[in-house]
Amino acid sequence: MLIKTTARAALIAALALTTASAWPRAAGAETVLRIGMTAADIPRTLGQPDQGFEGNRFTGLTMYDALTGWDLSSADKPSVVIPGLATEWKVDDVDKTKWTFKLRPGVTFHDGTPFNADAVVWNVDKVLKQDAPQFDPSQVGVTATRMPTLVSAKKIDDMTVELTTKEPDSFLPINLTNLFMASPAKWQHFYEKAEGADAKAKSQAAWTAFAKDAAGTGPWKMASFTPRERLELVKNADYWDKARVPKIDKMVLLPMPEANARTAALLSGQVDWVEAPAPDALPELKQRGFKLYANEQPHVWPWQFSRVEGSPWNDIRVRKAANLCVDREGLKDGLLAGLMVPASGTFEPGHPWRGKPTFEIKYDKPAAQKLMQEAGFGPNKKLEVKIQTSASGSGQMQPLPMNEYLQQALAECYFDVKLDVIEWNTLFTNWRRGAKDPSANGANATNVTYAAMDPFFALVRFLQSTMAPPASNNWGYINNPKFDELVKKARQTFDPAARDAALAELHAASVDDAAFLYVAHDVGPRAMSPKVTGVVQPKSWFIDFSPIAMQ
């Protein structure tokens, strides 16, 4: 971060130019948007993306639709759940485990086959029904953990399905934004042609083939795919929502995990758009006429603590001390050039789920040192902790320099912080395996950012004891009866105002327990060529590429 941006950009751009012939260029009237992603690889394309919500952003919401979706049309209002492939839904008046979803008529998959109730059942079974031919274990971890109460789907008629949960769950319509609808007919075509020793082998071969020639119902269709290099998408002119038919002809996605390399590619004209540009390059980008977009997201950049036996984070004084030892404003104004919002919890004051925590998360180094001394540590006896993080990734912002900043800050409060830096998708996979798994490599904290758009993603999957691996993302095995009680209360409350009150109570309890080291909220910074127009940067982890145009 101390190297001059221009010198670094020139070096990387020179290297990039040697492969310029392999990069796309607009031909004739065709409009092409080239995007440098933070991911090190193209997220999976078979219908349930990996790579966290960056996968959903680029290979989920582009090629596919879910029964429910997110309103990404405003930069001012929070994104809310809206109808997608379902036009309406209702929980049963008597049995709160039964939901009826009415499906949108006239929708077709990219292969021309109809979307209907059979397709919904097929897509639910692909991740929940182990004896279904299309069941794919590789898609379960990134899907079932995001809708943990869904157990089955049943066709009522061609345009109506009934979904059943194992317990009353008012979060279900929100969770379903993560279940993308792939074409059963396209998969069946590959399955019938596949070779394999048994049905499971043929199924795996069919999914591999499907990933290279995918078919969903989304506004973008796959044109070509080279793993680890590029994915080309073209507009779906026949998309069911005519207001969201893309305005550009082609979008090219390119993995660029290193922030400086992404920025250099933008400066040299190799791409039109980059996610998370290098913060120290912002003055040059502005000076040279590039556009910068940022907006506070429902997103948290945390350390998630291990709470297994023997973890140093089991002492609440240590957890509180870590939260009091970080100068978040200094991190914002210095290293990140203003591109963050300091976090004092998962939700900030004014949010309906904030509640009234009694523990105030702020920068107070003397108070942090006092707590550590009470816990038995000091200048001559430091507490060794190990954090597993990545060098890049979806929503990870600038993870390595940010963790080095925390390493130095916490050293002043008698912590000896060790960093275990691994590849982003590996870190994300380890996140689902938990602190007890060998993949943790001895770490007693993990640094995986998380979305806070809905109750399950923001709170439940981390705080409920039954969400410990392999069920979901309670990586540290938190087991707090109060949290469990409040989760049950919120999940079984179907009145929106009462549910908000229960969630606020849960959030306040988690802050008072210092359940995480809360550091920052992302603002989703993006930099792009002035040729790119029509961008709406919503208050969301996601963005709608349909209205974007190229001059």
C-alpha positions in Angstrom: 0.0 0.0 0.0 3.1 2.3 0.3 4.1 1.8 -3.3 3.1 4.6 -5.6 0.0 3.6 -7.5 1.2 5.0 -10.9 4.4 3.0 -10.8 2.6 -0.2 -9.7 -0.1 0.3 -12.3 2.4 0.8 -15.1 4.2 -2.5 -14.2 1.1 -4.6 -14.0 -0.4 -2.9 -17.1 2.7 -3.8 -19.0 2.3 -7.4 -18.1 -1.4 -7.4 -18.8 -0.9 -6.0 -22.3 1.1 -9.1 -23.3 -2.2 -11.0 -23.3 -4.4 -8.2 -24.6 -5.3 -10.2 -27.7 -7.1 -12.7 -25.6 -9.4 -10.0 -24.1 -12.7 -9.1 -25.7 -13.3 -6.1 -27.9 -16.6 -4.8 -29.2 -17.2 -5.6 -32.9 -19.5 -3.5 -35.0 -22.6 -2.4 -33.1 -22.1 -5.0 -30.3 -21.8 -3.5 -26.9 -19.5 -5.3 -24.4 -19.0 -4.7 -20.7 -15.8 -6.2 -19.2 -15.7 -6.6 -15.4 -12.8 -7.4 -13.1 -14.1 -9.5 -10.2 -12.4 -9.9 -6.8 -12.7 -13.7 -7.1 -9.8 -15.9 -8.1 -11.9 -18.1 -10.2 -15.3 -17.9 -12.1 -18.0 -18.8 -9.6 -19.7 -22.1 -10.3 -22.2 -21.8 -13.2 -24.4 -24.8 -12.7 -27.2 -23.0 -10.8 -26.0 -22.8 -7.2 -22.8 -20.6 -7.2 -19.9 -20.9 -4.8 -17.6 -18.0 -3.8 -20.1 -16.5 -1.4 -22.5 -13.8 -2.5 -20.0 -12.7 -5.3 -21.0 -16.0 -6.9 -24.7 -15.1 -6.5 -24.0 -11.6 -7.9 -22.3 -12.8 -11.1 -23.4 -16.3 -12.0 -26.6 -16.6 -9.9 -28.7 -13.5 -10.4 -27.5 -13.1 -14.0 -28.3 -16.5 -15.5 -31.0 -17.6 -13.1 -34.0 -16.6 -11.1 -35.4 -17.8 -7.8 -39.0 -17.9 -6.6 -38.3 -14.7 -4.7 -35.8 -11.9 -5.4 -34.4 -8.6 -4.3 -35.5 -5.1 -5.4 -32.3 -3.6 -6.6 -33.8 -0.6 -8.4 -33.0 2.1 -5.8 -29.8 3.6 -4.3 -31.8 5.2 -1.5 -34.1 2.6 -0.1 -33.1 -0.7 1.5 -33.5 -3.7 -0.8 -36.6 -5.8 0.0 -37.8 -9.2 -1.1 -40.1 -9.0 -4.1 -41.8 -11.6 -6.3 -39.6 -13.5 -8.7 -40.6 -16.7 -10.4 -43.4 -16.8 -7.8 -46.0 -14.1 -8.0 -47.4 -14.6 -4.5 -47.1 -16.8 -1.5 -48.9 -17.6 1.7 -48.3 -19.6 4.9 -51.2 -21.9 5.8 -53.5 -20.4 8.4 -53.5 -23.6 10.5 -50.3 -25.4 9.8 -47.5 -22.9 9.8 -45.1 -25.4 8.2 -47.0 -25.3 4.9 -46.5 -22.6 2.3 -48.3 -22.2 -1.0 -46.5 -20.5 -3.9 -48.2 -19.3 -7.1 -45.9 -19.4 -10.1 -45.4 -16.9 -12.8 -47.0 -18.0 -16.1 -45.3 -17.8 -19.5 -41.7 -18.2 -18.3 -39.3 -20.3 -20.3 -35.8 -21.6 -19.6 -32.9 -20.6 -22.0 -33.4 -23.9 -23.8 -37.0 -23.1 -24.6 -38.6 -25.5 -22.1 -41.3 -24.2 -19.8 -40.9 -23.2 -16.2 -43.6 -24.8 -14.0 -44.2 -26.6 -10.7 -42.4 -29.7 -11.9 -39.3 -27.6 -12.4 -39.6 -26.2 -8.8 -39.9 -29.6 -7.3 -36.9 -30.8 -9.4 -34.7 -27.9 -8.2 -35.7 -28.4 -4.5 -34.9 -32.1 -4.8 -31.4 -31.4 -6.4 -30.2 -30.2 -3.0 -32.6 -32.0 -0.5 -33.6 -35.4 -1.8 -30.6 -37.7 -1.7 -32.2 -40.4 -3.8 -33.2 -38.1 -6.6 -31.2 -38.7 -9.8 -30.3 -35.0 -10.0 -29.2 -34.7 -6.3 -25.8 -33.0 -6.3 -23.9 -33.0 -3.0 -21.6 -30.3 -4.3 -24.5 -27.9 -4.4 -25.9 -28.7 -1.0 -23.4 -26.8 1.1 -24.0 -23.5 -0.6 -27.8 -23.9 -0.7 -29.3 -26.1 2.0 -27.4 -24.2 4.7 -29.1 -21.0 3.5 -32.7 -22.5 3.9 -32.2 -25.0 6.7 -35.8 -25.6 7.5 -37.1 -26.5 4.0 -37.7 -30.2 3.8 -39.8 -30.8 0.6 -41.7 -29.4 -2.3 -45.0 -30.8 -3.8 -46.8 -30.0 -7.0 -50.4 -28.8 -6.5 -51.0 -28.0 -10.2 -48.8 -26.8 -13.1 -48.5 -23.3 -11.6 -48.8 -24.0 -7.8 -46.4 -25.6 -5.4 -46.5 -26.4 -1.7 -43.3 -26.1 0.3 -43.0 -27.7 3.7 -40.6 -26.7 6.5 -39.6 -28.8 9.5 -40.8 -26.1 11.9 -42.7 -22.9 11.5 -40.3 -20.5 9.8 -41.3 -16.9 8.8 -37.9 -16.5 7.1 -38.6 -18.9 4.3 -39.6 -16.5 1.5 -36.3 -14.6 2.2 -34.3 -17.8 2.2 -35.7 -18.8 -1.1 -33.8 -16.0 -2.9 -30.9 -18.4 -2.8 -32.5 -21.3 -4.6 -31.9 -20.8 -8.3 -34.0 -22.6 -10.9 -32.0 -24.6 -13.5 -33.5 -26.3 -16.5 -34.5 -29.9 -15.7 -34.7 -30.8 -19.4 -31.2 -29.5 -20.2 -29.8 -31.5 -17.3 -31.7 -34.6 -18.4 -30.3 -34.2 -21.9 -26.8 -34.4 -20.5 -27.7 -37.2 -18.1 -28.9 -39.4 -20.9 -25.7 -38.8 -22.8 -23.4 -39.2 -19.8 -21.0 -42.1 -19.2 -20.5 -43.5 -15.7 -20.3 -46.7 -13.7 -23.5 -45.9 -11.9 -26.3 -43.4 -11.6 -24.3 -41.1 -9.2 -21.4 -41.0 -11.6 -23.7 -40.2 -14.5 -25.3 -37.5 -12.5 -22.0 -35.9 -11.6 -21.0 -36.0 -15.3 -24.3 -34.4 -16.3 -23.8 -31.5 -13.8 -20.2 -31.0 -15.1 -21.6 -30.8 -18.7 -24.4 -28.5 -17.6 -22.0 -26.1 -16.0 -20.3 -25.6 -19.4 -23.6 -25.1 -21.2 -26.1 -23.8 -18.5 -29.7 -22.9 -18.9 -31.7 -20.9 -16.4 -34.5 -18.3 -16.8 -32.4 -15.2 -16.0 -31.8 -12.0 -18.0 -28.4 -13.3 -19.2 -27.5 -16.5 -21.1 -24.2 -18.3 -21.1 -22.2 -17.7 -24.4 -18.8 -19.2 -23.5 -17.0 -20.3 -20.4 -13.3 -20.9 -19.7 -12.8 -22.0 -16.1 -10.4 -19.7 -14.1 -10.2 -17.3 -17.0 -13.5 -15.9 -18.2 -17.2 -16.2 -18.5 -19.1 -14.5 -21.4 -22.8 -13.8 -21.0 -25.2 -12.4 -23.6 -28.5 -10.7 -23.1 -31.7 -12.8 -23.0 -33.9 -10.8 -25.4 -36.8 -13.0 -24.5 -36.6 -12.5 -20.7 -40.0 -12.6 -19.0 -39.6 -9.2 -17.3 -39.3 -6.8 -20.3 -38.2 -4.0 -18.1 -35.1 -5.9 -17.2 -34.0 -7.1 -20.6 -30.3 -6.1 -20.6 -29.3 -2.9 -22.5 -25.9 -4.3 -23.5 -25.2 -7.2 -25.7 -22.5 -9.0 -23.8 -20.9 -9.0 -20.4 -17.5 -10.6 -19.8 -16.5 -11.6 -16.3 -12.8 -11.9 -15.5 -11.3 -13.2 -12.2 -8.8 -10.6 -10.7 -8.2 -11.4 -7.0 -5.5 -8.7 -6.4 -6.8 -5.2 -5.9 -3.8 -3.5 -7.5 -4.0 -5.7 -10.6 -7.7 -4.9 -11.0 -7.0 -1.2 -10.7 -4.1 -1.4 -13.2 -6.4 -3.2 -15.7 -9.0 -0.5 -15.4 -6.4 2.3 -15.8 -4.9 0.6 -18.9 -8.3 0.0 -20.6 -8.3 -3.7 -20.3 -11.6 -3.7 -18.4 -14.5 -1.3 -18.0 -15.4 -2.0 -14.4 -13.7 -3.3 -11.3 -15.0 -4.4 -8.0 -13.1 -3.0 -4.9 -10.4 -0.9 -6.5 -7.2 -0.3 -4.5 -8.1 2.5 -2.0 -4.8 4.3 -2.6 -5.5 4.6 -6.3 -8.8 6.5 -5.8 -7.2 10.0 -6.3 -5.7 8.9 -9.6 -8.9 7.2 -10.8 -10.9 10.4 -10.0 -8.3 12.6 -11.7 -8.4 10.5 -14.9 -12.2 10.7 -15.1 -13.2 7.2 -13.9 -16.5 6.9 -12.1 -16.6 5.7 -8.5 -19.7 4.2 -6.8 -20.2 3.3 -3.2 -23.2 2.8 -0.9 -23.5 1.3 2.6 -24.4 -2.3 2.4 -26.2 -4.7 4.8 -22.9 -6.4 5.4 -20.4 -6.9 8.2 -16.6 -7.4 8.1 -15.9 -9.3 11.3 -13.8 -11.8 13.2 -16.0 -14.8 14.1 -14.7 -16.4 17.3 -14.2 -20.0 18.2 -16.1 -21.0 21.3 -15.0 -24.6 21.5 -13.3 -25.8 24.7 -10.0 -24.1 25.3 -10.6 -21.2 23.0 -9.1 -17.9 24.3 -12.3 -16.2 23.2 -14.4 -18.0 25.7 -13.6 -15.2 28.2 -16.0 -12.3 27.6 -13.5 -9.8 28.9 -11.2 -10.9 26.0 -13.9 -10.5 23.4 -14.9 -7.1 24.7 -11.3 -6.0 24.9 -10.7 -6.8 21.2 -13.8 -4.8 20.3 -12.6 -1.8 22.3 -9.0 -1.9 21.0 -9.8 -1.1 17.3 -9.7 2.5 16.0 -12.3 2.0 13.3 -12.3 5.7 12.3 -8.6 5.5 11.8 -9.0 2.4 9.6 -11.7 4.2 7.6 -9.8 7.5 7.1 -6.4 6.0 6.6 -6.1 2.6 5.0 -9.5 2.5 3.3 -9.7 6.1 2.1 -13.2 6.5 3.5 -14.6 3.3 1.9 -16.2 1.7 5.0 -18.7 2.4 7.7 -17.5 1.6 11.3 -19.4 -1.3 12.8 -20.8 -1.3 16.3 -22.8 -4.4 15.7 -24.4 -6.2 12.8 -26.9 -3.3 12.6 -26.4 0.3 13.4 -28.7 2.7 15.3 -31.9 3.4 13.3 -32.2 -0.1 12.0 -35.4 -1.9 13.2 -33.3 -4.9 14.3 -30.7 -2.9 16.2 -32.3 -3.1 19.7 -30.7 -1.5 22.7 -27.4 -3.1 23.5 -25.8 -2.1 26.8 -22.2 -2.8 25.6 -21.0 0.2 23.5 -18.6 -0.9 20.9 -16.1 2.0 20.4 -12.4 2.8 20.5 -11.3 2.8 24.1 -7.8 1.4 24.4 -7.4 2.0 28.2 -10.7 0.1 28.9 -9.5 -2.7 26.6 -6.1 -2.9 28.4 -7.9 -3.0 31.8 -10.1 -5.8 30.7 -7.1 -7.8 29.4 -5.2 -7.2 32.6 -8.3 -8.5 34.6 -8.2 -11.6 32.3 -4.5 -12.1 33.3 -2.6 -10.6 30.4 -0.3 -7.6 30.0 2.9 -6.2 28.4 4.9 -9.2 29.5 2.2 -11.9 29.0 0.4 -11.6 25.7 -2.5 -13.7 24.5 -1.8 -15.5 21.3 -4.7 -15.8 18.9 -4.8 -17.0 15.3 -7.1 -15.7 12.6 -7.8 -17.4 9.3 -8.4 -15.0 6.4 -8.0 -14.6 2.7 -6.1 -12.3 0.4 -9.2 -11.4 -1.6 -12.8 -12.4 -2.2 -16.5 -11.5 -2.2 -17.1 -8.7 0.3 -13.7 -9.2 1.9 -12.8 -5.6 1.1 -9.0 -5.4 1.5 -8.6 -8.4 3.9 -4.8 -8.7 4.2 -4.0 -5.0 4.9 -7.1 -4.8 7.1 -6.0 -7.8 9.2 -2.5 -6.4 9.4 -4.0 -3.2 10.8 -5.9 -5.2 13.4 -2.8 -7.2 14.2 -0.9 -4.0 15.1 -3.9 -2.4 16.9 -4.5 -5.5 19.1 -0.8 -5.8 19.9 -1.3 -2.6 22.0 -3.9 -4.5 24.1 -1.7 -7.5 24.8 -2.8 -9.7 21.9 -0.3 -11.6 19.8 -2.2 -12.1 16.5 -1.0 -14.7 14.0 -2.5 -14.6 10.4 -3.3 -17.7 8.4 -3.8 -16.4 4.9 -5.5 -18.8 2.4 -7.3 -18.6 -0.9 -10.8 -17.1 -0.7 -12.9 -20.0 -1.9 -11.0 -22.3 0.4 -11.6 -20.0 3.3 -15.3 -20.0 2.4 -15.4 -23.8 2.3 -13.6 -24.0 5.7 -16.2 -21.7 7.1 -18.9 -24.4 6.7 -16.6 -27.0 8.3 -16.2 -25.2 11.6 -13.5 -24.4 14.1 -13.2 -28.1 15.1 -12.2 -29.2 11.6 -8.5 -29.7 10.7 -9.1 -27.1 7.9 -9.1 -24.4 10.6 -5.4 -25.1 10.9 -5.4 -24.1 14.6 -7.1 -20.8 14.1 -9.5 -19.7 16.8 -11.1 -17.0 14.7 -12.2 -16.7 11.1 -12.6 -13.6 8.9 -15.4 -14.3 6.5 -17.7 -11.3 5.7 -21.4 -11.8 5.9 -24.6 -10.4 4.5 -27.1 -8.9 6.8 -30.0 -8.5 4.5 -32.3 -11.0 6.3 -32.7 -12.4 9.7 -31.3 -15.8 8.9 -28.2 -14.5 7.2 -27.6 -11.7 9.6 -28.1 -13.5 12.9 -29.6 -17.0 13.1 -27.0 -19.0 11.2 -24.2 -17.7 13.6 -26.0 -17.6 16.9 -28.3 -20.6 17.0 -26.6 -23.7 18.5 -28.2 -26.1 15.9 -26.6 -24.1 13.1 -23.2 -25.4 14.0 -21.4 -27.3 11.2 -22.4 -29.0 9.0 -25.9 -27.4 9.3 -24.8 -23.8 8.6 -22.3 -21.1 9.5 -22.0 -21.2 13.3 -18.3 -21.8 12.7 -17.3 -21.2 16.3 -20.0 -23.5 17.9 -21.8 -20.8 19.9 -24.1 -22.4 22.3 -26.1 -19.8 24.2 -29.6 -20.9 25.4 -30.8 -17.2 25.4 -29.8 -16.9 21.7 -31.7 -20.2 20.9 -34.8 -19.0 22.7 -34.8 -15.6 20.9 -34.2 -17.3 17.5 -37.2 -19.5 18.0 -39.3 -16.6 19.1 -38.4 -14.6 16.0 -38.8 -17.5 13.5 -42.2 -18.4 14.8 -43.5 -14.9 14.8 -45.4 -14.1 11.5 -46.5 -10.5 12.4 -43.7 -8.3 10.9 -43.6 -5.7 13.8 -43.5 -8.4 16.5 -40.8 -10.3 14.5 -38.7 -7.1 14.2 -38.9 -6.6 18.0 -37.8 -10.2 18.6 -34.9 -9.8 16.2 -33.9 -6.5 17.9 -33.8 -8.3 21.2 -31.6 -11.1 19.7 -29.2 -8.6 18.1 -28.8 -6.6 21.3 -28.0 -9.8 23.2 -25.3 -10.8 20.7 -23.6 -7.3 21.0 -23.8 -7.5 24.8 -22.1 -10.9 24.5 -19.5 -9.5 22.1 -20.3 -12.5 19.9 -18.0 -11.1 17.1 -15.2 -8.6 16.7 -17.3 -6.1 14.7 -15.0 -4.0 12.5 -16.7 -2.6 9.4 -19.6 -2.4 7.0 -18.7 -2.5 3.4 -19.8 0.2 0.9 -19.3 -2.0 -2.1 -16.8 0.3 -3.9 -16.7 0.0 -7.7 -14.7 2.0 -10.2 -15.6 2.1 -13.9 -15.0 3.8 -17.2 -17.1 6.9 -17.9 -18.5 5.0 -20.9 -20.5 2.9 -18.4 -23.9 4.4 -17.7 -27.2 3.5 -16.1 -25.6 2.2 -12.9 -27.7 2.0 -9.8 -25.7 1.1 -6.7 -28.3 -0.3 -4.3 -28.1 -0.7 -0.6 -27.4 -4.4 -1.2 -24.6 -6.9 -1.8 -26.1 -7.4 -5.2 -26.5 -5.2 -8.3 -28.8 -5.3 -11.3 -26.8 -5.4 -14.6 -29.9 -5.1 -16.8 -30.2 -1.3 -16.9 -26.5 -0.7 -17.5 -25.5 0.7 -20.9 -22.3 1.5 -22.7 -21.8 4.8 -24.6 
